């Protein structure tokens, strides 16, 4: 489309800009044009050389950008191009809408939700940010968050809720890392320097409270004779004898049990390490399976809840411990088993680690450990069941 109207070196004036109606491109000089489209709408276009290439850059419609503003924009872009810059890149940067922390967190949550092992963990991830971070950071653009803002979130809970505070810190860091990767931020993540502004948390025992292994037989005896529901008592004893995690036990399906092989196979999606875990079942475990199956005849779960269509709640085990006045956790019995195996038996360390389904951190050890030593573990788990009885 050829420029029409004024000579290229003759500038437009405000009256001409208002009166021009014919379709065409009208020169204002130095590469600035007023373009009139078929519809009669008018917009500004700047033609300049950027890093050796001719580029056309839109400056906006006449209704929003009057003649004086168009000339000012054109002058700024020409200076930038003359200094070796890229006006188009600067324009895109200026037009980019930087999301708020809340929007960014929700995007990260949606993108990563499929990679988390459980819906519960995914919900906890966003819930902690909603409760602790959003009130301070939620409506703030991610490129305007620095160490002082993060400190304002963490300081009130750093000493009173240390574990929660550490999780919030990690999750804020994840959101800001995403923002940098998406081009909304630059520079260091404020999380990296936030520790300098926080007091040192007291050293605490982060492990689950465990019962000394020597006291486990007495606990099992007390458990069997307690007034708790029979199915709940069986579930708790099964947890102890298999050294399993609570979630693995409570969601155990009857179809996961091989009666002939005396074997329980936990699918990968329910395991913390994301791998199938085979659990050899002792004689007492098999007796528990038989009785639990009788009590839950019409359920797919070995230890169902009241409706039989859902698993038993972990609150059942927690409340059992409280009523029995035992200040330990269900998870802590895994530690009891581990201590028993290392202090009273000659079974190799890796055998107990396999029974606990722990991830192998040592790469050399992991490379040599090809199988799961099922039959050797079977002997160990039978001895553990004999000990607890």
Secondary structure, DSSP 8 states (H G I E B T S, - for coil): --B-SS-TTS---HHHHHH--SSEEEEEETTEEEEE-TTS-EEEEEEEEETTEEEEEEEEETTTS-HHHHHHHHHHHHHHHHTT--HHHHHHHHH----BHHHHHHHHHHHHGGGSS-HHHHHHHHHHIIIIIHHHHTTSBGGG--HHHHHHHHGGGTTTSHHHHHHHHHHHHHHHHHHHHTTS--S--THHHHGGGS--------S-----GGGHHHHHHHHHTSSS-HHHHHHHHHHHHHT--HHHHHT-BGGGEETTTTEEEE-GGGSTTSS-EEEE--HHHHHHHHHHHHHTTT-SBTTB-TTSSSB--HHHHHHHHHHHT----STTHHHHHHHHHHHH----HHHHHHHTT-----HHHHHH--S--HHHHHHHHHHHHHHH-
